[in-house]
Amino acid sequence: MTAHFAIVKRLLASNQISFIITVLVVLCATSSGDVVLSNGNFTWLLAALTPFFFVFYDFTKFMHLGASKKDYYFGCLISYGILAFCISLVNAVIHQWMDPAYSAQTVINLMDVCQWTENGMIVAGLQQMFFLLLGMVFLHVLLSMQTHWYGWLTDAVLVAILCIFTPIAPLRAILIGFFQIIMFNSNAVLHILICLLLSAALSFGGLVVLKRKTL
């Protein structure tokens, strides 16, 4: 466990570029019009950027430092959990205290769009946290596969699903239903459970991929 937390500390410290970009975007992002997107939602950018650095930069660095693949991977998962909590907390604070200050504009926060705030801000924050965790784990596993044939195959399958399911009404309904379960879901217990189960399944898959990964 000590090794895991030492790796977590190094991972978060080496993720400065993601932090800086996200902070700059959150502070500088402006929108015109009567309806605008909350600046708090731009904190999600940190969740999108971090897996790229963990996979393409930190993996090689830790392998050269002599860390085991398993310690590196669990360090990544713990880091994703910490980041998901922090991002969710910051967005919730912005949504609760800063968004109402824009009295001349209607501010839309994705926490409302996803119907999470129907359960209260604390529960909504938990739903957001587990959704972000799922997103980061998914990206980590997908990026880890990119140097292998099955990574390219997965990319092709995902693109094919979007291209085929979107224009065909019955298939589009299935795709919409999937996103309603993992994202646009006001049922907090079901939403959190689904996110946790998918995160666990992807984490196991990522461990299998990592065993085949080389420098």
N, C-alpha and C positions, 0 to 999 in steps of 0.2 A: 504493500500500500504506500510506503514511503517513496518508492520508485515512481509510482503512478503520480503522486502529487508533485514530485520534483519535475516530472515531464510536463504536467499541467502548467506549472509555473513558467517553464521555458516556452511552452506552446503559446500561452497568452502573451508573454513578453515579446515573442517574435512576431506577433500578429499586429504590430503597431500600424502598418500601412492600412490594414482594414479598418482599424479604429479611427485613424486620422481621416480617411476618405469618408467614413460614415458620419463623423462629427461635422465635417465641412458641409456635407450634403444636408444634414439636418438643420444646421444653422443658416445655410445660404439658400436653401430651396424656397422659391416663392411661386405662387400661382395667381393668375388673374381670373376674374370672373366672380360670380355670386356664390358658386360652389367650388370649394378647394379641398385638396387632400391634406390631411393633418401631417404636419412635420414629423410627428411621432412615428408615422408609418415608415419613414425613411430609415428608421433604426433597423428595419428588417434587412437593409442592405448589408449590415454586418454579418447576418446569418448566411447571406448568399455568397459573400466574399471569403469568409473564413475557411471553408473546406478546400478552396483552391490552394491556399497557402499551406494548410496542414498536409495535403496530399502531395503537391508538387515541389514544396520546399522543405518542410519539416521532416518528412519521412527520410529523405536522403541524409539530412543532417543528423538525425538521431541514430540511424544505422551506422554512420561513420563514428559516432560517439560511443558505440558499443551497446546501445539499448536494444532490448529484445523487441521483436515485432508485436508481441502481445502487450507488453508494457506501453509501447507507443500507442497502440490502438485503444487500449482502455484509457490512456491519458487523453486521447482525442475525444472519446465519448464523455468523459467527465467534463472536459472543457466545453463541449457542446451544451451540456446540461447547465453549466454555470452561465454561459453566454445567453442561452435561451431564457433563463431566469432574469438576467440583467436587462436584456432587450425588452422583455415583457414588462418589467417594472418601469423602465424609462418611458415606454409608450403609454402605459396606463397613467403615469403621473402627468404626462403631457396632455393626454386626453381628458383627464379629470380637472386639471388646473389651468392649462394654457389654451386649449381649444376654445373654451367658452369666452376667452378674452377677445376673440375676433368677432365682435358684435355686428360688423358690417358685412360679414360673409358667413355662409353656411359651411362649416368644416365637417368633412366626412372622414371618419376613422374606420379602418378595416375591422376593428373590433365590433363596431356597430353593424357594418355590412355583413359580417359573418354571423351576426346574431348572438355573439358571445355575451354582450353586455346585458342581455335580457336576464341573465342569472346573477347580476351584481358584479361589481368591479373586481372583487377578489377572485371569484370563480372564473370570470372572463380572463383575468390575468393568467390563471392556471391553464385554461384552454389554449390561450395564445402561446404560453411557454411550451406545452407539449406539442403543439402544431409546429412551432419553430424547431424544436428538437428533431421531430420527424423530418422536416425539410433538410436540416443540416446533415443528418445521418444518411438520407437518401442521396444527397449530393456527394458526400464523402465516398460512398460505395460506388456510385456511378463514375466518379472521376478516377477512382482506384482501378477500375476495369479498363480504362481507355487504352492502355498499352497492350491489351490482349484481344484476341478475335472475338471473345464473348462480350467484350465491352462494345465493340463496333456493332455486333449483332443486337445488343440491347438498345443502342442508339437507334438503329434501324427500326426495331420493333416499336419503340416509343413514338418515333416520327410517323410510322405507318398507322399506329392507333389514332393519333391526332388527325391525320389526313383522311383516314377512312371513316372513323367514327363521327367526325364533325359534320359532314354533309348528309349523312344518312340518318333520318329522324329516329328510328328505333335504337340505333347504336349511339346516337347523340344523347338520347335519354339515359342510356346506361352510363355514359361518360359524365353527364351532369349529376346523376345519382351518386356516382363515386365521389365527386368533388363536394357534393352536399354532405356526405358522411364525414369526410376528412377535414373539411374547412367550413362550409356554410351550415353549421350544425348548432342549434340552440340547446340540444340535449347534452348537457355537460358530461354526465357520466358516460354516455355512449361515445361521445367525441373523444374524451380523454382516454377511454379504454381502447378505442380503435387506434388512436395515435401511438399509445404505448405498445400495443401488439405489433403494429407495423414497424415501429422503431426497433423492437426486439428482434423481429424477423430479419430486418435489414442489417442489424448489427451482427447477427449470426452469419448472414451471407457475406458481410464485409470481412469477417474473420477468415472465412474460407478463401476469399479473394486475396487477402493479405498474405496467406501462407504461400501463394504462388507468385507473389510480387517480388521482383528483384530490383536492384539498383540500376 
